[in-house]
Amino acid sequence: MNVSLILIVLLIGALATFLSGDKIASKVALFFSLLALGCTSVLVNHFLGGVDISLNNPWILQPNVSFALKADGLALAMVLLTVSLTPIIIFSSFGNNFNKSKNFYALVLFMAFAMTGTFLAADGLLYYIFWELSLIPIYFIALVWGNGDAEERKKAVVKFFIYTLAGSLFMLIAFAYLYTKAGSFMLSDLTKLNLSTTEQFWIFFAFFLAYAIKIPIIPFHTWQAKVYQKAPTVGTMLLSGIMLKMGLYSVIRWQIPIAPLAAKTYMPTLIGLSIAGVIYGSIVALRQKDLKKLLAYSSLAHVGLIAAGCYTLTADGMSGAVSQMIAHGFVIVGLFFAAEVLFRRFETNKINELGGIRSQAPKFTSMFMILVLASVALPGTFNFIGEFTVLYSLSQINIWFAVLGGTTIILGAYYMLKMFQNVMLGETNTKIFADVSINETIVFVILIAFLLFYGLHPKPIVDLVNPSIKEILTQINRFN
C-alpha cells in the first residue's frame, strides 16, 4: 500500500460523481472525500510505524520522467490538510443549489486530486503537471458558478488564470534547464546539483514568480481579492484553505533546497517583501465594505507572515510556517463559511447592510466569535502556535522583522473585531435571521474543535513535520 491510493480514490471519486447524476452528486462526492480521508489516515499510521509508503516507478523514458511520490512528514501534513478540508467544504455546500451539480462536485474532487498530487510529487515534471491540473477546475468553478456580474467575474477569473499560468511557465523553463544539468527531474537529483551563484539566482527567481503569484506575495496579489469575491464560497474555500498552500509548501520543498545560496543571499529582501504583504493586507482590510473582500485581504496578511517564516531558513521558522499553513486553512474556511451563512439569510456581503444578528442567532454568534479570535491568534488556538513560532524565528534574525510581522496580530485584531461588531452587533436588522441549522453547526463544530485541540496539543503535527524540516535544512546548509 502506498500514497498513490489517495490519488486513485479521489480520481475515481471525481469520475463517479460526474456519472452519478445531479440529485446525488453531492453525496457521492462527500463519500469519496471521506474515503480519501480514511485512506490517508491509515497510510499516515503506516508511515509513523516505519513503513515506506512512497512510490517511484519509471514513467517516460525520454525525457527521463518518473511517477514518483514522496511521502514524508511534510508532504503528509499537507495531504492531511487537503483531504480533511475537502469533505468539510463539500458538506458545507449542502445548503446551496448548484446548476449541473454533478459537474461542480466532480471538479471539486478533481481539484483535490491535483492538489494532493502536487504535495506528493517528487519528480519535477510530474509536480508541474499536477500544479497546472489544479488550475483547471478552479477556473471553471469560479467562472460558471461564481457570483455577481458575469462579465466582471469573467475578467477576474481570466486574469487569475493568465497570471498563474504565466508564472508557472517560468518554473517549467527552470525545470528544463535543471534537467540538462542532472539528466533527471527527480527532486533528490536536483538538490545535489552544484549550481553556480548565477544559475541559482535565475532558478530561484523563476520559481519565485510561480510561487509569489500563487501564494500571493505583493506585488503579485492583484488577482486575489476579486477572485475570492466572485468565486462561489466553495471555490473561495478551496483557493484560500488549500490551493495557496501549494505555493508556500513548494518554497520549502522545491525552491529553497534547489537554490540554497540564492535563498540565503536574498533572505532579508524576501522576508521584507513578505512582511510588506502583512502590513498592506491589514491596512487594506480595514477599508473594506464587502465581507468576502475583507477576509481576502486578511488572508493576504496572514500568508505574508507564513511566507516570511518559510524564508527564515530556520527550523523554528519553517516548522511554524507549516503549522500556520494548516491552522490558516481551517480558520479561513470557517470564516468564509460564516460569510456564506450570512449570505444565505440576507443575500448580501455588504457589511453595512448587516447587523443586529446576535440577538437572533446566539449559537452562530458564539461560533463566529471563536473563529474570529482564532484568526487573530488568541492563545489556546492553533493559529497562536504557528504565529508565535514564526515571530520568534524572525526575532532571531532581526527584531524589527518580528515587530513589523507582529502587526498582523494587532491590526488583525482591530479589523476583525470591528467587522464582527458591525456584522453581529448593533441595531437589530429588519430581516429575520434564523440560527444555524444542524448541518451548519456540524461544519462549525468540526473546524473549531480542530483549532482548539491542536492549539492545546500541537505535538502530533509538529512531530510529523519536524524530521522533514531538519532534512531540508541539512540540504540547505550543504554549501556552508
N, C-alpha and C positions, 0 to 999 in steps of 0.2 A: 504494500500500500504506500503510495506517495502523494505529493500535493497536487498532482495532475487530476486527482479525483475531484477536487473542489471545482476546477475549471470545467470538467466534464459535467458535473451536476448543474452548474449554472448555465452552461451552453444548452444542455438538454432541456433545462427548465425554460429557457427563452423560446426554444422551438415548440415545446409542449404548450406553453402559454399562447403562442401565436396560433396554434392549431386548435385550441380549446374552445374558442368562441367567446363573444363579448360578455356573456352572462356570468361565466365562472372564471374568467381570465384572472381577476384579482386574487381569487382564492388559490388557483393553480400556482400563480407567481409567489404567493405567500408560502405555500407548501414547499416549493423548491428552494426558496430563500432560507427557510428554516432547516431544510435538509442539508444545504451547504454549510450552515452554521454548525449543525450537528457533526458533519464530517470533519470540519475544521477543528472542532473541539477534540475529537478523537485523535486526529493527526497531531495536534499540539501535545496531547498527553503522551503519544508515542515519541515525539521529539524530546520531551522532557525526560523520558525514560531511556534516552540514549539511542533510539532507533534513527537511522538515516532515512529521512523521508524526501530527500531531494531527488531530482531526476536529471539525467544527462544522456540524451540519445542523439546520434548523428541525424541531421535533417536534410541539409542541402550540401552536396559535395563541392560545388563550385559556384559562388564563393563558399568557403568553409563555414557553415552555419549549423549550430546545434540547437535542438529543442531542449534547453537547459533551464531548470527551475531550481533556484537556490532557497532552501528552507532553513533559515537561521532565525534567531530570536527577533531580529529587527523586521525581517520580511513577514514573519508570522504575526507580529503585533499589528502590522498594517492590514494584513489579510483579516485578522480578527475584527479590526475596526470596520472593514468593508462588509463582511458577512454578518456582523452584528447590527449595523445600521440599516442594511438593505431591507430585512423583514420589518423593522420598525417603520421605515419610510413607506413601504408598501401598505402596511396596516394603517398608518396614519391617513392614507388617501381613501380609505373606505367610505368616508363621508362625502366624497366627491363623485360626480358622474362624468366620465370621460367618453367622448365620442370615439368609436373604434378602440375600445379599451384593450382588446387583445394585442393590438399593435403597441399601445402605450406601455403595458406591463411587460411585453416581450422586450421592448427597448430598455426598460429599467434593468431587467435581468442580464441582458447582453452588455450593458454598461458595467454592471457589477463584475461580469466575466472579464471584460477588458481591463478594468482597474486591478482586479486580482492578479491577472497575468502580468501587468506592469510591475506590481510589487514583488512578484516571484521570479521574473525573468533574470537569468544570469548570462545570457548571450545578448550582445548589443543590438543586433538586428531584430531578434525576437522581441526584445524590450521595446524597440522603436515601433514595431508592428502593433503591439498591444497598446502602446502610448497613443498612436494615431487612431486605432479602433475605438478607443474610449470617447473620441471626439464626435464620432458619427451619431450615436444615439442621443447625446445631449443636444446636438444641433437640431434634430427633428423633434425631440421632446419640447424644447423651448419654442421652436418655430410653429409647430402645429397646434400644441395645446397651451401655449402661453397666454398672457393676459394683455389687456389693453388694445390699442390701435394696431391693426395687422401690419401696416406699413412701418410704424416705429419699431415694432417687435422684429420685423424682418431686418431692418437696418442694424439693430443691436446684435442680433444673432449672427448675421453675416460678418460684422466687424469682429466679433469674438472668434468666429471660425477662421477668418483670414489671419488675425493676429497670432493665434496659437499654431496654425499650420505653418506660417512663415518662420516662427521661432523654432519649430520642430525641424524644418529643413536645414537650418544651421547645425543642429545637433546631428542630423544624418550625414552631413558633409564631414563633421568631426569624426564620426564613426568610420566613414570611408577612408579617411586619412589614417586613422589608427589601425585599420585593417592592413594597409600597405606596410605598416611597421611590424605588426605582430603576426600577420597571416591568420588571424582569428578574431572573432568578435567576443570571445569569452571574457567576462569581467576579470577572472583570475589571471588571464594573459595580459590584458590591457593595463592592469595595475603594476605589472612587473616591468613595463617599458621604461627605459631610461631616456625620457624625452628631455630635450634642451629647454632652457628657460623660455625661449621664444615660442617653441612648439607648445609648451604647457599653457602659455598665455592665450594663444589662439584657441586651443582646445577648451580651456576653461571659459573663455568668452563665448564660444559657440554654445556650450551647454548652458551658460548663464542666461542667454537670450531665451532659450526654450523654457527654462525653469522660472525666470523672473516674470514672464508673461502668464504662466500657469498659476503661480502662487497667489496673487500677483505682488510684485515689488514695484514701488513707484520708480520711474515714471511710466511703467508698463501696465498700469492698472486701469486705464481709461475705459476698458470694455466692461469692467466688473459690475458696477452699480446698476447700469441699465439692464444687463442680462439677468442679474438677480431679481430685479423688479419685474421684468417682463416674463420671465420663465414661470411655469406653474410651480407651486410650492414644492412639489416632489422634485422637480428639476433643480430648484434652488438648494434644496437639502442635499441632493447628490453632488452638486458643484461645491458647496461650502463645507459639507460634512466630510466628503471623501476625496473628490477629484483634485482639489487644490493641494491635498496632502501628497499627491503623486510628485509634484514639484519639490516639496520640502524633503520628502523621503529620498528623491533622486539626488539632491545636493549631497546628502550623507553617503548614499550608496555608490553613485557614479562620479559626480563632478569632482569632489574633493580627493578621493583615493587615486583617480587617474592623473590629476594635475595638482599635487600637493604643494609644490613650490609656488605656483601661482596663487593658490589659496592662502598660503602664509604671507606672501608679498602684499596681496590686496585685502587682507583681513580687515584692517581698520576702515577702509573705504566701504567694503561690503557691509560691515556692521553699521557704519554710519548711515548708509543708504536704507538699510532695513529699519533702523530706529527712526529715520525721517518718515517712513511709512506709518510708524506708530503714532507720531505726532500729527501728521497730516490727516490720517484716517480719523483720529479722535476729534480734531478740530472741525472737520467737515461733517462728522456725525452730529455734532452739536447743532448744526444749522438745518438738519433735515426735517421736513414736514411729513414725509412718507415713511411709514414704519419699516417696510422692507428695505428701503434705501438706507435708513439709519442702521439697520442690522448689517447691511452690506459693508458700510464704511467701518462699523465696529469690527467686523471680521477682518477687514484690511489692516486695522491697527493691531489686532491680536496676532495675525500671521506674520506681521512685520517683526514682532518680538520673537516669534518662533524661528524665523529666518536668521535673526541675529544670533540666537543660540546655536544654530547649525554652524554658522561661520566662526564661532569662537575657537573651534578646533580643540576643544577640551572635552573630557569625559562628562563633566557636570553639564556643560552647555548642550551637548548632543543628547544626552540622556534626558535632560529637562525638556528639550525641544520635542523629543518623541512623546514624552508624557503629555506635553501640552497639545501636540497634534491630536492625540486620542481624546483628551478632555474637551478640546475645542470642537471636535467632531460631534460629540454628544450634546454639548450645550448649545451649539449653533443650530443643530437640528431641532432641539427643543424650543428655542426662541422663534425659529421660523414656523414651527408648528403652532405656537401660540398666536403668531400673526395670522396664520391660516384659520384658526378657530375664530378670531375676531372678524376676519373677512367673511366667514360663513354666516355670521349673525348680522353684520352691518353692511356687508358688501362694499367696504372701503378700507383702504390702508392709510387714509389721511388722519394724522394724529389729532388734529383739531376738531375732527368730526366724531371722536370717541369721547370717553369719559363717563364717570359715574357707574362703572361696572361692578366695583367691589361690593356694593350693597345688594346686587342682584345675583352675583356668582362668587360666593366666598371660596369654594373649592378651587375654581380656576384662578382666582386672585392669589391664593396661597401657593399654588404650584408655579405660577408665572413668577411670583416674587422669588422663589427659591432659585429658579433658573437665572433670573437677573443677578442675584447675589453670587451665584456660581460664575457667571460671566465676568464679574469684577474681582474674581479670585478671593472670595471670602474664605478664611481659614476653616478647614473642615471639608472643603470641596476639592475635587481632584484638580481643578484649574489652579488652585493655590500651590499645589505641589510643583507643577510644571513651571509656573511663572516665577516662583521663588527660586527654584534651581537655576533657571536661565539668568535671572537678575544677579544671583550670586556669582555665576560664572563670568558675567560681564564685569562685575566689580573687581574680579581678579585680574582682568586685562586693563581696565581703565574705569575708575569710579564714576566718571561722567557718563560713560555708556550706561551704567546701571541707573544713575539718576534720571537721565533722559528716557531710558527704556521704561522706568517706573511710572512715567506719565500715563502709560496705558491703564494703570490701576486708578490713578487719581482722576484723570479725565473720563475714563470709562465709568467710574462710579457716578460722576456728575451727570453725564448724558443718559446713562441707563436709568438712574433713579428719577431723573427729570422726565424721561419718557414714560416710565411706569406711573408716575404721579399724574401726568396728563391723560394717559390712556385709561387708567383704572380708577382714579380718584376723581375729585371734583364733583360738579353737579351731575345729578342722575340724568342719563341720556333718555330722550323721549321714546326710543325704541326699547323693546323688551329684550333682555339678554338672557338666554337660557344657560344654566350652568352646564359644565362639561358632561358629555354622555359617558357611558361605560367604556366604549372604545377609546374615546379621547383620554379618559382617566388612565387607562392601561398604558397608553403611549407615554404620558407624562410620568407616571409612576416608575416605569422601567428606566427612563432616562435619568430621573432624579436619583433613583436607587443606585444606579451605576456611579454617578458623580459623588454621592455621599460615601458609598462603600469604599471606593478607591481613594477618596480624599482622606479617609481614616486608615486605610490599609493598602498603600500603593506598592508594597513589596512584590507581589506576583508579577506585575507589569515591569517594574524596574529590574527584577532579577531575570526576566525573559529577555530584555533588550540589552542589558549591560555587557554581556560577553561579546556580542556583535560589535558594540561600540568600541570595546577595547581592541578587537581585531582590526577594525578600521583605523584606529589611532596608530596602531603598530605599522600599518601600511603608510599612513601619512608621514610618520617620523622616520621612514627608511632613508631619507636623504640627510638626516641630521649627522 
